[in-house]
Amino acid sequence: MQYKVVIIDDEHWTREVIKNLGKWDELELEIVGESSDGDFGLELIQKFKPDIIITDVHMPNMNGIELLRTLRKSGNDAEVIIVSGYDDFEYIHSAMKLDASDYLLKPIKPEELNEQLFRCREKLSSRTIKDNANYEISATGFLEVPWAHSFNSLKTSAYETLYSNETDKIKKAFDELTFLVNEHNEPKESKSVMICIYYILMNQLQLYINEKDYRVRDFFNSTETSFVFSNDSTSDEMLNFICDLYCKASTAVQMSIKNRNRLDIGLIKSYIEENFTESISLDQTASRFYISKEYLSKVFKATEGIGFTEYITSLRMEKAKSLILEQNIPIKEVGFMVGYVEQAHFYKKFKKYFFMTPGEMKQTLKIDNK
């Protein structure tokens, strides 16, 4: 399950640091909005209803503690990470009393940020498990209806057709489910039964995708797997919707399995370009594409004329140059933003690549602008 994140900080470069340091894909988190002040930040929260809020303490109009206090008074229980450049006990104390997840000091370190994001995600997952446990009560009640045994048999058949790689079999299974539901479901209980059926069938699909070591968002857009139960929606429409997802998932998984041993350098380059600011390596990338690291290294160099590691270094260095010269990000933050945990390592790589230090490069910019 993907959780939504909002970032609120009056310093543009701090928001950029957070966006670049967070392992969003790995943690299944999505940044849905950002703001430079507390008032607008509150509007964003009310609009997007994020699961995690990262907010600075010192901001115009409404500071982070006031924002957190307002949220808690309104019943908002989102996970909140407070960020500040001030080691101020009173702020820390106030934040903790208002049930903030943690308090991070600037400059933000990638391991600390991601550790807190991970903890927030674990808390959110625990809540989901509890919610699912409560849901099971209503699902069990549904399964006690006279035609529950027939439904259980057909849903199992639908699950098994996912492995067939034959969409006709999947569609036939759903035709039988649709017939059963239309034959027995009473209008007065139609909506509650539809909701139960929806979650049972979608849980099966989630299980299938997880078993194949993929994620739902590998195959579907984030909005595509959320059926909207409007007052005029029918069981036929809902089951057709789910059937389409079953067909797409089965086909996509089978195609992905077939392509695991085909090395697509273009796809690998796209993956690197999307993730080079994180701790990706030859081993990790090879594992991601189900090939050996020796084969990946050999083919990559033969195709690109440059080694895998050198390619990542070049992307990081050019990004660092852009951050220093074009976005005027403080040098002490740049290394973290392009994937280096140790600043000394970043400085060494930078000087080797550009034949000057980051500070010397920034100085050239000042000279050129005079």
N, C-alpha and C positions, 0 to 999 in steps of 0.2 A: 504493500500500500504506500502511495506517495503522499507526503505531508507538505503543506504550504508554509512558506517562510516570508516574513516582511522584515526589511532592514531600515532602521531609522537612525540617522546620524547627520549632523549639520556639516560634517567635513566630507566632501566628495571623495577624497582619496582614501578615507577610512572605509567608506562603503565599497570602493573598488578593491581594497585589501581583503575585506571579508568575502566578497564575491569570488575573488581569485583563490583564496586559501581554503574555502570550504569544499569538502569532497561531496558535493551535492548529489551527483549521480550514484556514487557508491552507497550513500546513506539514504537514497531514494527520497530526496528533498527537492523542492522546487521553489525558487525565489519568484514570488508573484507580484512584488512591488517594493519600492524604496522611497524614502522621504527624507527631506533635510530639516524638518522641524516636527515637534510633537503634535501640534494641532492637525497638520495634514496627515501625519502618521496615524492619528486616531481615526481619521476619515478612511484611510487605507484599510485599517484593521476592521472597521465596521463594514466596508465593502467586500473585502476578500476573505474575511474570517480565517486568518492564518492559524496554523497549529503551533508555530514557533515565531516569537518576536525577538529580534536582536535590536536593542536600543541603547543609544548613548545616554549618559546622565545629564550632561550639560548641553542644552539645546535652546534655541529661541522659542518663545511663546509658551511651551509646556515642556518641562524637563522630564527625564526618564522616570524619576520616582513619582511625579505627579501623574504621568501617563499610566504607570503601573497601578497606582492607587485608583484612578478612574476606571480602569479595566476591571479590577477586582470588585469594585462597588457595583458594577453593572453585571456581575456574574460571569465575566469572561475568565476562563481557566486555562488559557493558552500558556505554553511553556515560554518563559521570558528570560533572556540572557542580557544582563546589564553590562555595558562597556563604558569605560572611562579612563581618562589619562590621569586621574587623581586617586591616590591611595588614601581614600578618605573613609575612616571607620564609620562615621555617621551615615554616609550613603550606603555602605555595605550593610549596616545594621537595618536601615529602612527597607532596602531591597529584599533582604532575607525575611523580614517580618511580613512582607507582602507576597511571599512565596515565589520569589524569583528563583530560577533554576541555578544560576551562578553569576559571578561577577568577574569579568575579565579586564585586566589592565592593559593599556596601550604601552608599547607596540604589541599588537596581537600576535601571538605565536600560533602557527598552524596546528601543532599537536594539541594545544589547549583548546582552541576553537573547535576542532573536530571531535575532541573528547567530550566537550559539552554538547555538541550537536548530537553525538551518538547517545549520550545519556538522555537527552530530551526525546529522541526517537524511541528509546527503550520505554520511557514512561508512557509515551503516546501509544505504543504497541500494547502495553499492559492494559491501558484503558480499553483498547479495541477488543482485547481478549475477554475482558469483563463484560463489555457490551454484547459480544457474540454469545457469551454464556447466558445472558439474559434473553437473547433472541432465541436460543435453543428451546426455551420453555414454550414459546408460541409455535415453533416448528414442530415440536413433539406433539403439541395439541393437534396440529393439522394432520400429522401422520397417524392419528388415532381415528380418522374418519374411515368409513367403510371401504373406500376405494384406495386407501393408503398402500396396501400391499401391491396392487397393480401399478400404482405410481412408482413405488420403489423399484420394481422390476424394470420398468421402462426407463427410469432415469439411469439405472445401472447400464442398460443397453446403450443409451446415448453416450455415456462415458466411454464405454468400450469401443464405440465407433470412431472415437478420436484417434485411435491407434491404427485404424484401417487405411488412412490416407485416401478414402473414397467419400467424396461429399454426398454422393447419392445415398449411401448408407446412413450418413448423419441426418440428411433430410427425411429419410424414411422413418428413422427413430423419432424425430420431432413431429412428424405427421401423426404417429401413433399417440404421442404425448398430448398433442392438440385435441385429437378425437376424444381421448379419455377425459381431459379437463372439461371440454364442452359438453360431454355427456352427463357428467356427474356434479359439476360445480354449481351450487345454488347462488342465484343473483345476490341474495342478502349477505352472503359471506365472500362474494367474488373478490373484492379488493384485498382482503387479508390473506386469502388463499393465493392470489397472484403474487403477493409480496413474498410469501414463504417459498413458492415454487421458484421465483426469480433467484433468491439467495441460495437455495439448494443447488440449482443448476449452475449458477455462477461460481459457487465454491468448488464444484467439480472441475470446472474449466481452469480455475486458479490452481487446483491440485495437479492437473495434467501438465500445465505449463511449468510449474515448479519442479515436477518430477523430471522434466527434460532439461533442467538447469537453465531455464530462461525466466524472464520477468514479463508480466502482462504488458508493460509499456514497450517491450521489445517488438510487439506486434500490433498494438492498438494505440491510438491517440488517447490522451488522458481522459477526454470527455466521452470517448466512444463506448466505454464499458459501464456507463452510468445510465440505466434506463429510467426515464422520468415517468412516474405513475400519475399522470393527469387524470382528471375525473372521467374523461371520455376515452381513455385508452382501453384496449380490449386484451383478453388473454391471447388471442390469435396474433395480435401485433407484438406482444411481449415475447411470445415463443418464437416467432419469426426472427425477431431481433437477436435472441440468444442463439438460435440455430445458425444465423449468419456468422456470429462470433466463433462458434464451434468450428464451422467450415474454414474460416480464415486461420484460426489457430492451428488446426490440424495440417493444413496445406503449408503454412509458414514454417512450422516445426520440421516437417519432412524435408522441405527445400533447404532449410538451414543445415540439417544433418547431412544431406547429400553434398553440400558445398563446404563442409568443414575441412576437407582435404584439398580444396582448390585455393591456391594462394592468390588473393586479389590485392596487389600492392597498392592500388588506388584506395581501396577500402581501408587498408592498414594505415596509409598516410592520413586519411581523414580521421581515423581513430586517434592517431598520435597528435594531430593538430587540435583536436578537441580536448585532449587530456595531458598535453605536455607540461602544463603547470603543476601537475600532480606527480606523485612518485611512481611513474610508470617505468618499466624496465624491459629489456629484451625477453627475459624469462616470463614476466607477467603478460606481455603482449602475445608471445607465442602461445601461452596457455589459453589466453582469451580467444584465439583463432584456431585452437586445436591442432597446432603443428609444433615441430621441434624447434628449439631456439637456434640450433645449428642451421637448419634449413631456412628459417626466416632470415638469419644474418647473411647467409650466402646469397639468397635471391634478392634481398633488399639492396645489398651493395652492388650486385651485378646490374640491377635495374636502375638505381638512382645514382650510382657512381660515388656514393658516400656511405659510410657505416651507419648502422642504426643509432648508436649513441651519439655520433657526430651530428646526425640529423636533428635529434632532440636538442642538443646543445645549441645548434644554430637557431632553432626556433625560439629557445629561451633567451638567447643573447639579443636577437632582434626585437623581441618583446620587451626586454629590459631597456634597450636603447629607446624604444618608443615611450615607455613609461617615464624615463628620465627627461628626454628632450621635448616630448610633445604634451605629456600630461602633467609634468612637473611633480611627480610623486617623490616623496622623500626617499633618499637612497637607502636608508636603513630598512625600508619596507619592500623595496623592489625585489631583493633576493627571495624573500618569502613568496612574493606574488608570482614568480616565474618557476617555483618548484625547488628552491634550495633551502634546506633547513638551517645549515651552517653558513653564516655570513662570510666567514673566511674562505670557504669553498667557492661561494659565489664571486667574491672579489678576484680570486685566483683565476677562475674560468673567464671572467669578464676581461681581465687584463690580457690573458693569453689570446683571446679572440679578437679584441679591438686594439691591442697594444697600448692601452691606457686604462687607468682606473675609472670607476664610475664618477668619482669626484672630478677627475681631470676632464672627462667628457662633459660634465655639467658646466665646468668652467669655460670650456670652448663655446658653449651656448651663450654664456653671459658676454663673452668677448665679441661673438658674432652679432649680438643684438645691440652693441654699443654704436 
